[in-house]
Amino acid sequence: MIVASLAFYLFSLMAVVGALNVIFQRNPVHSVLWLIFTFFNAAALFVLLGAEFVAMILVVVYVGAVAVLFLFVVMMLDINIIMIREGFLKYLPVGALIGVILLVELAVVFGGWTMAPQAEALRVLPTNPDQLTNTEALGRVMYTDYAYVFQAAGLVLLVAMIGAIVLTMRRRPGVRKQKISEQVNRDAKDTVVMVQVESGKGLS
């Protein structure tokens, strides 16, 4: 019991430290690396809770695919850190207002939060081998009790994907970009010149 408690506090502390470094790191690449570190600690917490399937999904999907994809996208975008810092003070009041609103909402949620009366009784019940598996129980809860939250998370990921595409497709000076519409609408007379060359004289 003592070892489990120590492991919980250790992984929790490391997850909080990693999350703070994701926010406060100046280099975006370092932020993504700290994000991967945070995911690993969160997966360890899920293992302590007995949710091995969730921990595996967190490592395989988020660390193995999403976080690495973020890392490559950040490296390919070649983000100008100086321009980002210039706009920091401009949007600071709006960011501070949103932060205060989020803190108030969290205070309201945690202020009204109470432990379910049957939670302690369920925790001490012996394990029944005939009960649902971890994966099936997670699916039932996710697609019944938290169906709307699950759909909202999908919309957030969709917006993030669109944002990544917009950042990648932005116009940058000095970079030549393919213009498909101009290529399709061009006329052969404007691009192809037919020259009748006499034998032995070549082009002038």
Backbone as JSON Lines, residues from 0, in Angstrom:
{"i":0,"aa":"M","n":[0.83,-1.2,0.0],"ca":[0.0,0.0,0.0],"c":[0.86,1.25,0.0]}
{"i":1,"aa":"I","n":[1.93,1.23,0.81],"ca":[2.81,2.4,0.87],"c":[3.52,2.61,-0.46]}
{"i":2,"aa":"V","n":[3.94,1.51,-1.09],"ca":[4.62,1.62,-2.38],"c":[3.69,2.2,-3.43]}
{"i":3,"aa":"A","n":[2.42,1.75,-3.43],"ca":[1.45,2.28,-4.4],"c":[1.2,3.77,-4.17]}
{"i":4,"aa":"S","n":[1.12,4.18,-2.91],"ca":[0.91,5.61,-2.62],"c":[2.11,6.44,-3.05]}
{"i":5,"aa":"L","n":[3.31,5.94,-2.75],"ca":[4.51,6.66,-3.18],"c":[4.6,6.76,-4.7]}
{"i":6,"aa":"A","n":[4.25,5.66,-5.38],"ca":[4.27,5.69,-6.85],"c":[3.24,6.68,-7.39]}
{"i":7,"aa":"F","n":[2.07,6.72,-6.75],"ca":[1.03,7.66,-7.2],"c":[1.51,9.11,-7.07]}
{"i":8,"aa":"Y","n":[2.06,9.46,-5.92],"ca":[2.52,10.84,-5.72],"c":[3.7,11.16,-6.63]}
{"i":9,"aa":"L","n":[4.57,10.19,-6.89],"ca":[5.71,10.42,-7.77],"c":[5.26,10.69,-9.2]}
{"i":10,"aa":"F","n":[4.39,9.82,-9.73],"ca":[3.92,10.0,-11.1],"c":[3.05,11.25,-11.23]}
{"i":11,"aa":"S","n":[2.27,11.56,-10.2],"ca":[1.45,12.77,-10.23],"c":[2.32,14.01,-10.28]}
{"i":12,"aa":"L","n":[3.36,14.03,-9.43],"ca":[4.25,15.18,-9.41],"c":[4.97,15.35,-10.74]}
{"i":13,"aa":"M","n":[5.43,14.24,-11.31],"ca":[6.12,14.3,-12.59],"c":[5.17,14.76,-13.71]}
{"i":14,"aa":"A","n":[3.91,14.33,-13.64],"ca":[2.93,14.76,-14.65],"c":[2.67,16.26,-14.56]}
{"i":15,"aa":"V","n":[2.56,16.77,-13.34],"ca":[2.33,18.21,-13.16],"c":[3.55,19.01,-13.64]}
{"i":16,"aa":"V","n":[4.74,18.54,-13.3],"ca":[5.96,19.22,-13.75],"c":[6.05,19.21,-15.27]}
{"i":17,"aa":"G","n":[5.74,18.07,-15.89],"ca":[5.76,17.99,-17.34],"c":[4.74,18.9,-17.99]}
{"i":18,"aa":"A","n":[3.52,18.97,-17.42],"ca":[2.48,19.84,-17.97],"c":[2.87,21.31,-17.88]}
{"i":19,"aa":"L","n":[3.49,21.7,-16.77],"ca":[3.94,23.09,-16.63],"c":[5.04,23.41,-17.63]}
{"i":20,"aa":"N","n":[5.93,22.46,-17.87],"ca":[6.99,22.7,-18.85],"c":[6.45,22.76,-20.27]}
{"i":21,"aa":"V","n":[5.36,22.06,-20.55],"ca":[4.73,22.18,-21.87],"c":[4.29,23.61,-22.12]}
{"i":22,"aa":"I","n":[3.82,24.27,-21.08],"ca":[3.32,25.64,-21.22],"c":[4.45,26.65,-21.24]}
{"i":23,"aa":"F","n":[5.44,26.5,-20.37],"ca":[6.42,27.55,-20.15],"c":[7.71,27.39,-20.96]}
{"i":24,"aa":"Q","n":[7.86,26.31,-21.7],"ca":[9.06,26.17,-22.52],"c":[9.02,27.15,-23.69]}
{"i":25,"aa":"R","n":[10.15,27.77,-23.98],"ca":[10.2,28.74,-25.08],"c":[10.32,28.05,-26.43]}
{"i":26,"aa":"N","n":[10.98,26.92,-26.45],"ca":[11.15,26.18,-27.7],"c":[9.96,25.23,-27.9]}
{"i":27,"aa":"P","n":[9.24,25.33,-29.03],"ca":[8.08,24.43,-29.24],"c":[8.47,22.96,-29.27]}
{"i":28,"aa":"V","n":[9.66,22.63,-29.78],"ca":[10.1,21.25,-29.82],"c":[10.26,20.7,-28.4]}
{"i":29,"aa":"H","n":[10.83,21.5,-27.51],"ca":[10.97,21.09,-26.11],"c":[9.59,20.89,-25.46]}
{"i":30,"aa":"S","n":[8.63,21.74,-25.84],"ca":[7.27,21.61,-25.29],"c":[6.66,20.27,-25.68]}
{"i":31,"aa":"V","n":[6.86,19.85,-26.93],"ca":[6.31,18.57,-27.36],"c":[6.99,17.42,-26.64]}
{"i":32,"aa":"L","n":[8.3,17.52,-26.41],"ca":[9.01,16.47,-25.68],"c":[8.5,16.37,-24.24]}
{"i":33,"aa":"W","n":[8.25,17.5,-23.61],"ca":[7.67,17.48,-22.27],"c":[6.25,16.92,-22.3]}
{"i":34,"aa":"L","n":[5.52,17.16,-23.39],"ca":[4.18,16.59,-23.52],"c":[4.23,15.06,-23.55]}
{"i":35,"aa":"I","n":[5.2,14.51,-24.28],"ca":[5.39,13.07,-24.3],"c":[5.71,12.54,-22.9]}
{"i":36,"aa":"F","n":[6.57,13.27,-22.18],"ca":[6.9,12.9,-20.8],"c":[5.66,12.88,-19.91]}
{"i":37,"aa":"T","n":[4.78,13.87,-20.09],"ca":[3.54,13.94,-19.31],"c":[2.62,12.77,-19.64]}
{"i":38,"aa":"F","n":[2.55,12.41,-20.92],"ca":[1.71,11.27,-21.32],"c":[2.17,9.97,-20.66]}
{"i":39,"aa":"F","n":[3.47,9.78,-20.6],"ca":[3.99,8.56,-19.97],"c":[3.61,8.5,-18.5]}
{"i":40,"aa":"N","n":[3.73,9.61,-17.79],"ca":[3.36,9.62,-16.38],"c":[1.87,9.43,-16.18]}
{"i":41,"aa":"A","n":[1.05,10.01,-17.07],"ca":[-0.39,9.79,-16.98],"c":[-0.74,8.32,-17.22]}
{"i":42,"aa":"A","n":[-0.02,7.69,-18.16],"ca":[-0.24,6.26,-18.4],"c":[0.11,5.43,-17.17]}
{"i":43,"aa":"A","n":[1.18,5.82,-16.48],"ca":[1.54,5.1,-15.25],"c":[0.46,5.26,-14.19]}
{"i":44,"aa":"L","n":[-0.16,6.42,-14.12],"ca":[-1.26,6.62,-13.16],"c":[-2.45,5.73,-13.5]}
{"i":45,"aa":"F","n":[-2.74,5.57,-14.78],"ca":[-3.83,4.69,-15.19],"c":[-3.52,3.23,-14.83]}
{"i":46,"aa":"V","n":[-2.26,2.84,-14.94],"ca":[-1.88,1.48,-14.55],"c":[-2.11,1.28,-13.05]}
{"i":47,"aa":"L","n":[-1.79,2.29,-12.24],"ca":[-2.02,2.18,-10.8],"c":[-3.51,2.07,-10.48]}
{"i":48,"aa":"L","n":[-4.35,2.69,-11.32],"ca":[-5.8,2.62,-11.1],"c":[-6.41,1.32,-11.6]}
{"i":49,"aa":"G","n":[-5.61,0.5,-12.27],"ca":[-6.13,-0.76,-12.8],"c":[-6.71,-0.65,-14.19]}
{"i":50,"aa":"A","n":[-6.53,0.5,-14.85],"ca":[-7.04,0.69,-16.21],"c":[-5.89,0.5,-17.19]}
{"i":51,"aa":"E","n":[-5.48,-0.74,-17.35],"ca":[-4.33,-1.01,-18.23],"c":[-4.62,-0.7,-19.69]}
{"i":52,"aa":"F","n":[-5.87,-0.92,-20.11],"ca":[-6.22,-0.65,-21.51],"c":[-6.09,0.83,-21.83]}
{"i":53,"aa":"V","n":[-6.58,1.67,-20.91],"ca":[-6.47,3.12,-21.13],"c":[-5.0,3.55,-21.17]}
{"i":54,"aa":"A","n":[-4.19,2.98,-20.29],"ca":[-2.77,3.3,-20.27],"c":[-2.1,2.9,-21.58]}
{"i":55,"aa":"M","n":[-2.45,1.73,-22.1],"ca":[-1.87,1.27,-23.35],"c":[-2.28,2.17,-24.51]}
{"i":56,"aa":"I","n":[-3.57,2.56,-24.54],"ca":[-4.05,3.45,-25.6],"c":[-3.34,4.79,-25.52]}
{"i":57,"aa":"L","n":[-3.14,5.29,-24.3],"ca":[-2.48,6.58,-24.12],"c":[-1.06,6.55,-24.67]}
{"i":58,"aa":"V","n":[-0.35,5.45,-24.43],"ca":[1.03,5.35,-24.91],"c":[1.07,5.11,-26.41]}
{"i":59,"aa":"V","n":[0.25,4.16,-26.89],"ca":[0.31,3.79,-28.3],"c":[-0.21,4.91,-29.2]}
{"i":60,"aa":"V","n":[-1.38,5.47,-28.84],"ca":[-2.01,6.46,-29.72],"c":[-1.38,7.84,-29.54]}
{"i":61,"aa":"Y","n":[-1.36,8.33,-28.3],"ca":[-0.95,9.71,-28.09],"c":[0.56,9.87,-28.15]}
{"i":62,"aa":"V","n":[1.28,9.01,-27.47],"ca":[2.75,9.12,-27.49],"c":[3.3,8.63,-28.82]}
{"i":63,"aa":"G","n":[2.81,7.48,-29.27],"ca":[3.37,6.88,-30.48],"c":[2.96,7.54,-31.76]}
{"i":64,"aa":"A","n":[1.82,8.22,-31.78],"ca":[1.34,8.8,-33.03],"c":[1.15,10.31,-32.92]}
{"i":65,"aa":"V","n":[0.27,10.73,-32.02],"ca":[-0.1,12.14,-31.99],"c":[1.06,13.03,-31.56]}
{"i":66,"aa":"A","n":[1.71,12.67,-30.45],"ca":[2.8,13.51,-29.96],"c":[3.97,13.56,-30.94]}
{"i":67,"aa":"V","n":[4.31,12.41,-31.52],"ca":[5.39,12.39,-32.5],"c":[5.0,13.2,-33.74]}
{"i":68,"aa":"L","n":[3.72,13.11,-34.13],"ca":[3.24,13.91,-35.26],"c":[3.35,15.4,-34.93]}
{"i":69,"aa":"F","n":[2.97,15.79,-33.71],"ca":[3.12,17.18,-33.29],"c":[4.57,17.62,-33.4]}
{"i":70,"aa":"L","n":[5.47,16.74,-32.96],"ca":[6.89,17.07,-32.99],"c":[7.35,17.34,-34.42]}
{"i":71,"aa":"F","n":[6.99,16.47,-35.35],"ca":[7.41,16.66,-36.73],"c":[6.76,17.89,-37.35]}
{"i":72,"aa":"V","n":[5.49,18.15,-37.01],"ca":[4.8,19.33,-37.55],"c":[5.46,20.6,-37.05]}
{"i":73,"aa":"V","n":[5.78,20.64,-35.76],"ca":[6.43,21.83,-35.19],"c":[7.8,22.06,-35.84]}
{"i":74,"aa":"M","n":[8.53,20.96,-36.07],"ca":[9.85,21.1,-36.69],"c":[9.74,21.55,-38.15]}
{"i":75,"aa":"M","n":[8.71,21.08,-38.86],"ca":[8.55,21.44,-40.26],"c":[8.01,22.86,-40.45]}
{"i":76,"aa":"L","n":[7.2,23.33,-39.48],"ca":[6.61,24.66,-39.62],"c":[7.65,25.76,-39.52]}
{"i":77,"aa":"D","n":[8.75,25.5,-38.84],"ca":[9.8,26.5,-38.65],"c":[9.2,27.78,-38.05]}
{"i":78,"aa":"I","n":[8.6,27.62,-36.87],"ca":[7.89,28.72,-36.22],"c":[8.88,29.8,-35.79]}
{"i":79,"aa":"N","n":[8.54,31.04,-36.1],"ca":[9.37,32.17,-35.71],"c":[9.04,32.54,-34.26]}
{"i":80,"aa":"I","n":[9.93,32.23,-33.36],"ca":[9.68,32.47,-31.93],"c":[9.59,33.97,-31.64]}
{"i":81,"aa":"I","n":[10.35,34.78,-32.36],"ca":[10.35,36.23,-32.11],"c":[8.99,36.82,-32.42]}
{"i":82,"aa":"M","n":[8.37,36.38,-33.54],"ca":[7.05,36.9,-33.89],"c":[6.0,36.48,-32.87]}
{"i":83,"aa":"I","n":[6.14,35.27,-32.32],"ca":[5.19,34.81,-31.31],"c":[5.31,35.65,-30.05]}
{"i":84,"aa":"R","n":[6.53,35.98,-29.67],"ca":[6.72,36.79,-28.46],"c":[6.22,38.21,-28.67]}
{"i":85,"aa":"E","n":[6.3,38.72,-29.9],"ca":[5.81,40.07,-30.15],"c":[4.3,40.17,-29.94]}
{"i":86,"aa":"G","n":[3.58,39.11,-30.27],"ca":[2.13,39.13,-30.1],"c":[1.66,38.73,-28.72]}
{"i":87,"aa":"F","n":[2.6,38.41,-27.82],"ca":[2.22,37.95,-26.48],"c":[1.54,39.07,-25.7]}
{"i":88,"aa":"L","n":[2.14,40.23,-25.64],"ca":[1.56,41.33,-24.88],"c":[0.27,41.84,-25.5]}
{"i":89,"aa":"K","n":[0.15,41.68,-26.81],"ca":[-1.05,42.16,-27.5],"c":[-2.28,41.37,-27.06]}
{"i":90,"aa":"Y","n":[-2.12,40.05,-26.92],"ca":[-3.25,39.19,-26.55],"c":[-3.25,38.81,-25.08]}
{"i":91,"aa":"L","n":[-2.38,39.42,-24.29],"ca":[-2.3,39.09,-22.87],"c":[-3.6,39.4,-22.12]}
{"i":92,"aa":"P","n":[-4.25,40.55,-22.31],"ca":[-5.51,40.8,-21.57],"c":[-6.6,39.77,-21.88]}
{"i":93,"aa":"V","n":[-6.74,39.4,-23.17],"ca":[-7.75,38.41,-23.53],"c":[-7.42,37.06,-22.91]}
{"i":94,"aa":"G","n":[-6.13,36.67,-22.97],"ca":[-5.72,35.41,-22.37],"c":[-5.92,35.39,-20.87]}
{"i":95,"aa":"A","n":[-5.63,36.52,-20.21],"ca":[-5.83,36.59,-18.76],"c":[-7.31,36.48,-18.4]}
{"i":96,"aa":"L","n":[-8.17,37.12,-19.22],"ca":[-9.61,37.04,-18.96],"c":[-10.12,35.61,-19.11]}
{"i":97,"aa":"I","n":[-9.68,34.92,-20.16],"ca":[-10.09,33.52,-20.36],"c":[-9.57,32.64,-19.22]}
{"i":98,"aa":"G","n":[-8.33,32.91,-18.78],"ca":[-7.77,32.15,-17.66],"c":[-8.56,32.33,-16.38]}
{"i":99,"aa":"V","n":[-8.99,33.56,-16.1],"ca":[-9.79,33.83,-14.89],"c":[-11.13,33.11,-14.98]}
{"i":100,"aa":"I","n":[-11.76,33.13,-16.17],"ca":[-13.04,32.45,-16.34],"c":[-12.88,30.95,-16.11]}
{"i":101,"aa":"L","n":[-11.81,30.36,-16.65],"ca":[-11.57,28.94,-16.44],"c":[-11.33,28.61,-14.97]}
{"i":102,"aa":"L","n":[-10.59,29.47,-14.27],"ca":[-10.36,29.24,-12.85],"c":[-11.66,29.3,-12.05]}
{"i":103,"aa":"V","n":[-12.52,30.25,-12.4],"ca":[-13.82,30.35,-11.71],"c":[-14.66,29.1,-11.97]}
{"i":104,"aa":"E","n":[-14.66,28.63,-13.23],"ca":[-15.41,27.41,-13.55],"c":[-14.87,26.21,-12.79]}
{"i":105,"aa":"L","n":[-13.54,26.09,-12.71],"ca":[-12.96,24.98,-11.95],"c":[-13.3,25.08,-10.46]}
{"i":106,"aa":"A","n":[-13.31,26.3,-9.93],"ca":[-13.66,26.47,-8.52],"c":[-15.1,26.06,-8.26]}
{"i":107,"aa":"V","n":[-15.99,26.41,-9.2],"ca":[-17.4,26.02,-9.05],"c":[-17.55,24.51,-9.11]}
{"i":108,"aa":"V","n":[-16.83,23.87,-10.05],"ca":[-16.94,22.42,-10.19],"c":[-16.41,21.71,-8.96]}
{"i":109,"aa":"F","n":[-15.21,22.08,-8.51],"ca":[-14.63,21.41,-7.35],"c":[-15.36,21.77,-6.06]}
{"i":110,"aa":"G","n":[-15.98,22.95,-6.01],"ca":[-16.72,23.33,-4.82],"c":[-17.98,22.49,-4.63]}
{"i":111,"aa":"G","n":[-18.6,22.08,-5.73],"ca":[-19.8,21.27,-5.63],"c":[-19.56,19.79,-5.78]}
{"i":112,"aa":"W","n":[-18.31,19.37,-5.84],"ca":[-17.99,17.96,-6.05],"c":[-18.07,17.2,-4.73]}
{"i":113,"aa":"T","n":[-18.72,16.06,-4.75],"ca":[-18.82,15.2,-3.57],"c":[-18.6,13.76,-3.99]}
{"i":114,"aa":"M","n":[-18.13,12.97,-3.06],"ca":[-17.9,11.55,-3.31],"c":[-19.24,10.81,-3.31]}
{"i":115,"aa":"A","n":[-19.43,9.96,-4.3],"ca":[-20.66,9.17,-4.36],"c":[-20.74,8.27,-3.13]}
{"i":116,"aa":"P","n":[-21.91,8.11,-2.53],"ca":[-22.01,7.3,-1.3],"c":[-21.68,5.83,-1.52]}
{"i":117,"aa":"Q","n":[-21.88,5.33,-2.73],"ca":[-21.6,3.92,-2.98],"c":[-20.18,3.68,-3.48]}
{"i":118,"aa":"A","n":[-19.38,4.74,-3.61],"ca":[-18.03,4.58,-4.16],"c":[-17.15,3.76,-3.23]}
{"i":119,"aa":"E","n":[-17.19,4.04,-1.94],"ca":[-16.34,3.32,-1.0],"c":[-16.75,1.85,-0.91]}
{"i":120,"aa":"A","n":[-18.05,1.59,-0.96],"ca":[-18.52,0.2,-0.9],"c":[-18.1,-0.57,-2.15]}
{"i":121,"aa":"L","n":[-18.15,0.09,-3.3],"ca":[-17.73,-0.58,-4.53],"c":[-16.24,-0.84,-4.54]}
{"i":122,"aa":"R","n":[-15.47,0.04,-3.88],"ca":[-14.02,-0.11,-3.89],"c":[-13.58,-1.33,-3.09]}
{"i":123,"aa":"V","n":[-14.28,-1.63,-2.02],"ca":[-13.86,-2.74,-1.16],"c":[-14.49,-4.07,-1.57]}
{"i":124,"aa":"L","n":[-15.35,-4.07,-2.57],"ca":[-15.96,-5.32,-3.0],"c":[-14.91,-6.24,-3.61]}
{"i":125,"aa":"P","n":[-15.01,-7.54,-3.4],"ca":[-14.06,-8.46,-4.03],"c":[-14.24,-8.5,-5.54]}
{"i":126,"aa":"T","n":[-13.16,-8.81,-6.22],"ca":[-13.2,-8.86,-7.68],"c":[-14.0,-10.06,-8.15]}
{"i":127,"aa":"N","n":[-14.93,-9.79,-9.05],"ca":[-15.77,-10.85,-9.6],"c":[-15.23,-11.25,-10.98]}
{"i":128,"aa":"P","n":[-14.84,-12.5,-11.18],"ca":[-14.29,-12.88,-12.48],"c":[-15.29,-12.82,-13.62]}
{"i":129,"aa":"D","n":[-16.61,-12.79,-13.27],"ca":[-17.64,-12.76,-14.3],"c":[-18.02,-11.34,-14.7]}
{"i":130,"aa":"Q","n":[-17.42,-10.34,-14.11],"ca":[-17.78,-8.97,-14.43],"c":[-17.18,-8.56,-15.77]}
{"i":131,"aa":"L","n":[-17.54,-7.36,-16.22],"ca":[-17.09,-6.88,-17.51],"c":[-15.59,-6.67,-17.52]}
{"i":132,"aa":"T","n":[-15.0,-6.84,-18.68],"ca":[-13.58,-6.54,-18.82],"c":[-13.35,-5.04,-18.8]}
{"i":133,"aa":"N","n":[-12.11,-4.66,-18.62],"ca":[-11.77,-3.25,-18.55],"c":[-12.15,-2.51,-19.84]}
{"i":134,"aa":"T","n":[-11.91,-3.14,-20.98],"ca":[-12.19,-2.51,-22.27],"c":[-13.7,-2.36,-22.48]}
{"i":135,"aa":"E","n":[-14.46,-3.4,-22.16],"ca":[-15.91,-3.35,-22.37],"c":[-16.56,-2.34,-21.42]}
{"i":136,"aa":"A","n":[-16.11,-2.31,-20.19],"ca":[-16.67,-1.35,-19.23],"c":[-16.38,0.07,-19.66]}
{"i":137,"aa":"L","n":[-15.16,0.3,-20.16],"ca":[-14.8,1.64,-20.63],"c":[-15.67,2.05,-21.81]}
{"i":138,"aa":"G","n":[-15.9,1.12,-22.74],"ca":[-16.73,1.44,-23.9],"c":[-18.16,1.76,-23.52]}
{"i":139,"aa":"R","n":[-18.72,1.0,-22.57],"ca":[-20.09,1.25,-22.14],"c":[-20.22,2.62,-21.48]}
{"i":140,"aa":"V","n":[-19.27,2.96,-20.63],"ca":[-19.34,4.26,-19.95],"c":[-19.14,5.39,-20.93]}
{"i":141,"aa":"M","n":[-18.18,5.23,-21.85],"ca":[-17.84,6.3,-22.78],"c":[-18.98,6.6,-23.75]}
{"i":142,"aa":"Y","n":[-19.62,5.56,-24.24],"ca":[-20.65,5.75,-25.26],"c":[-22.07,5.84,-24.7]}
{"i":143,"aa":"T","n":[-22.2,5.86,-23.37],"ca":[-23.52,6.05,-22.76],"c":[-23.53,7.29,-21.86]}
{"i":144,"aa":"D","n":[-22.77,7.24,-20.78],"ca":[-22.78,8.35,-19.83],"c":[-22.06,9.58,-20.36]}
{"i":145,"aa":"Y","n":[-21.01,9.38,-21.16],"ca":[-20.2,10.5,-21.63],"c":[-20.22,10.59,-23.15]}
{"i":146,"aa":"A","n":[-21.36,10.27,-23.76],"ca":[-21.44,10.29,-25.23],"c":[-21.25,11.71,-25.78]}
{"i":147,"aa":"Y","n":[-21.88,12.7,-25.17],"ca":[-21.78,14.07,-25.66],"c":[-20.37,14.63,-25.44]}
{"i":148,"aa":"V","n":[-19.79,14.31,-24.29],"ca":[-18.41,14.76,-24.04],"c":[-17.45,14.12,-25.03]}
{"i":149,"aa":"F","n":[-17.69,12.86,-25.37],"ca":[-16.85,12.16,-26.35],"c":[-16.96,12.82,-27.72]}
{"i":150,"aa":"Q","n":[-18.18,13.2,-28.1],"ca":[-18.37,13.89,-29.38],"c":[-17.71,15.27,-29.36]}
{"i":151,"aa":"A","n":[-17.8,15.95,-28.23],"ca":[-17.16,17.27,-28.13],"c":[-15.65,17.15,-28.25]}
{"i":152,"aa":"A","n":[-15.08,16.1,-27.66],"ca":[-13.63,15.89,-27.8],"c":[-13.26,15.64,-29.26]}
{"i":153,"aa":"G","n":[-14.12,14.91,-29.98],"ca":[-13.87,14.71,-31.41],"c":[-13.89,16.02,-32.18]}
{"i":154,"aa":"L","n":[-14.8,16.93,-31.83],"ca":[-14.85,18.23,-32.5],"c":[-13.59,19.05,-32.2]}
{"i":155,"aa":"V","n":[-13.11,18.96,-30.95],"ca":[-11.88,19.68,-30.6],"c":[-10.7,19.18,-31.42]}
{"i":156,"aa":"L","n":[-10.61,17.85,-31.58],"ca":[-9.53,17.28,-32.39],"c":[-9.68,17.68,-33.86]}
{"i":157,"aa":"L","n":[-10.93,17.78,-34.35],"ca":[-11.16,18.22,-35.73],"c":[-10.68,19.65,-35.93]}
{"i":158,"aa":"V","n":[-11.01,20.53,-34.97],"ca":[-10.55,21.92,-35.06],"c":[-9.03,22.0,-35.01]}
{"i":159,"aa":"A","n":[-8.41,21.17,-34.16],"ca":[-6.94,21.16,-34.09],"c":[-6.33,20.7,-35.4]}
{"i":160,"aa":"M","n":[-6.96,19.71,-36.04],"ca":[-6.45,19.23,-37.33],"c":[-6.56,20.31,-38.39]}
{"i":161,"aa":"I","n":[-7.7,21.02,-38.42],"ca":[-7.88,22.1,-39.39],"c":[-6.87,23.22,-39.13]}
{"i":162,"aa":"G","n":[-6.63,23.51,-37.85],"ca":[-5.64,24.54,-37.52],"c":[-4.25,24.18,-37.98]}
{"i":163,"aa":"A","n":[-3.88,22.9,-37.83],"ca":[-2.57,22.46,-38.31],"c":[-2.46,22.58,-39.83]}
{"i":164,"aa":"I","n":[-3.55,22.28,-40.53],"ca":[-3.53,22.41,-41.99],"c":[-3.41,23.86,-42.39]}
{"i":165,"aa":"V","n":[-4.13,24.75,-41.71],"ca":[-4.07,26.18,-42.03],"c":[-2.66,26.72,-41.79]}
{"i":166,"aa":"L","n":[-2.03,26.32,-40.68],"ca":[-0.67,26.77,-40.41],"c":[0.31,26.26,-41.46]}
{"i":167,"aa":"T","n":[0.11,25.05,-41.93],"ca":[1.01,24.49,-42.93],"c":[0.84,25.16,-44.28]}
{"i":168,"aa":"M","n":[-0.4,25.54,-44.62],"ca":[-0.69,26.11,-45.94],"c":[-0.57,27.62,-45.98]}
{"i":169,"aa":"R","n":[-0.04,28.24,-44.95],"ca":[0.05,29.69,-44.92],"c":[1.06,30.19,-45.95]}
{"i":170,"aa":"R","n":[0.89,31.43,-46.39],"ca":[1.78,32.04,-47.38],"c":[3.01,32.61,-46.69]}
{"i":171,"aa":"R","n":[4.16,32.31,-47.24],"ca":[5.41,32.82,-46.7],"c":[6.19,33.49,-47.82]}
{"i":172,"aa":"P","n":[6.77,34.66,-47.55],"ca":[7.52,35.35,-48.61],"c":[8.78,34.58,-48.99]}
{"i":173,"aa":"G","n":[9.05,34.58,-50.29],"ca":[10.25,33.93,-50.79],"c":[10.09,32.44,-51.04]}
{"i":174,"aa":"V","n":[8.88,31.9,-50.82],"ca":[8.64,30.48,-51.03],"c":[7.68,30.34,-52.21]}
{"i":175,"aa":"R","n":[8.11,29.63,-53.24],"ca":[7.28,29.43,-54.41],"c":[6.26,28.33,-54.13]}
{"i":176,"aa":"K","n":[5.02,28.61,-54.46],"ca":[3.94,27.69,-54.16],"c":[3.2,27.31,-55.44]}
{"i":177,"aa":"Q","n":[2.8,26.09,-55.51],"ca":[2.07,25.62,-56.68],"c":[0.66,26.21,-56.68]}
{"i":178,"aa":"K","n":[0.27,26.77,-57.86],"ca":[-1.06,27.33,-58.05],"c":[-1.8,26.46,-59.06]}
{"i":179,"aa":"I","n":[-2.61,25.56,-58.55],"ca":[-3.27,24.58,-59.4],"c":[-4.26,25.22,-60.34]}
{"i":180,"aa":"S","n":[-4.99,26.24,-59.87],"ca":[-6.0,26.89,-60.71],"c":[-5.37,27.53,-61.94]}
{"i":181,"aa":"E","n":[-4.21,28.17,-61.76],"ca":[-3.54,28.78,-62.9],"c":[-3.01,27.72,-63.86]}
{"i":182,"aa":"Q","n":[-2.58,26.61,-63.33],"ca":[-2.09,25.53,-64.2],"c":[-3.22,24.92,-65.02]}
{"i":183,"aa":"V","n":[-4.38,24.77,-64.41],"ca":[-5.5,24.17,-65.12],"c":[-6.07,25.12,-66.18]}
{"i":184,"aa":"N","n":[-6.12,26.42,-65.85],"ca":[-6.75,27.39,-66.74],"c":[-5.81,27.97,-67.79]}
{"i":185,"aa":"R","n":[-4.58,27.57,-67.81],"ca":[-3.66,28.15,-68.78],"c":[-3.97,27.63,-70.19]}
{"i":186,"aa":"D","n":[-3.62,28.46,-71.17],"ca":[-3.84,28.13,-72.58],"c":[-2.54,27.63,-73.19]}
{"i":187,"aa":"A","n":[-2.68,26.68,-74.1],"ca":[-1.48,26.13,-74.74],"c":[-0.76,27.18,-75.58]}
{"i":188,"aa":"K","n":[-1.52,28.18,-76.12],"ca":[-0.89,29.21,-76.93],"c":[0.05,30.1,-76.11]}
{"i":189,"aa":"D","n":[-0.24,30.24,-74.82],"ca":[0.59,31.08,-73.96],"c":[1.8,30.36,-73.4]}
{"i":190,"aa":"T","n":[1.83,29.05,-73.48],"ca":[2.91,28.29,-72.87],"c":[3.77,27.52,-73.86]}
{"i":191,"aa":"V","n":[3.21,27.25,-75.05],"ca":[3.95,26.46,-76.04],"c":[4.2,27.32,-77.27]}
{"i":192,"aa":"V","n":[5.42,27.38,-77.71],"ca":[5.81,28.15,-78.89],"c":[6.32,27.17,-79.94]}
{"i":193,"aa":"M","n":[5.66,27.18,-81.09],"ca":[6.05,26.32,-82.19],"c":[7.03,27.08,-83.09]}
{"i":194,"aa":"V","n":[8.2,26.55,-83.29],"ca":[9.26,27.19,-84.09],"c":[9.64,26.24,-85.22]}
{"i":195,"aa":"Q","n":[9.63,26.79,-86.44],"ca":[10.03,26.02,-87.6],"c":[11.51,26.31,-87.87]}
{"i":196,"aa":"V","n":[12.35,25.36,-87.63],"ca":[13.78,25.55,-87.75],"c":[14.26,24.91,-89.06]}
{"i":197,"aa":"E","n":[14.95,25.71,-89.82],"ca":[15.52,25.18,-91.06],"c":[16.74,24.33,-90.75]}
{"i":198,"aa":"S","n":[16.92,23.34,-91.54],"ca":[18.02,22.41,-91.32],"c":[19.36,23.12,-91.49]}
{"i":199,"aa":"G","n":[20.23,22.92,-90.5],"ca":[21.58,23.46,-90.55],"c":[21.72,24.88,-90.03]}
{"i":200,"aa":"K","n":[20.62,25.56,-89.65],"ca":[20.73,26.96,-89.21],"c":[20.54,27.1,-87.7]}
{"i":201,"aa":"G","n":[19.76,26.22,-87.09],"ca":[19.55,26.3,-85.65],"c":[18.67,27.47,-85.27]}
{"i":202,"aa":"L","n":[18.62,27.74,-83.95],"ca":[17.78,28.83,-83.42],"c":[18.62,30.09,-83.26]}
{"i":203,"aa":"S","n":[18.03,31.22,-83.61],"ca":[18.72,32.5,-83.44],"c":[18.41,33.09,-82.09]}
